[in-house]
Amino acid sequence: MNSANGLLAKGNTLYILTGTSLQKADENKKLTKITDGIEGGADGIEMINDHEFIVTGWAGVIYYVKDDGTKQVLSDTRDKKINSADLGYDPKTKTIYIPEMSQNCVVAYNLK
């Protein structure tokens, strides 16, 4: 895979961020592209519900992605040069934590 970066294992499925796409590999190693067009260098992935993900692009874009391929930009800080790296998720509080490397901090967002 070209530019594989973010990985997420759930059961027998491996979700993989590669370049600008989110793919999944099943237990038989069959690859299926979920979505494409993740700008800014796909970096981090967390599953927030069945069939729903938060995906970060290194350049500063945060996406909400469904496994049917639809995606929505939640935040875009590229113009401020604030990067979005990997992320963590606390399902109890519905909070995502994203390190912003260029700002030397971690930002928390509550999901609704």
Buried (B, 14 or more C-beta within 10 A) or exposed (E): EEEEBBEBEEEEBBBBBBEBBBBBBEEEEEEEEBBBEBBBBBBBBBBBEEEEBBBBBBBBBBBBBBBEEEBEEBBBBBEEEBBBBBBEBEEEEEEBBBBBEEEEEEBEBEBE
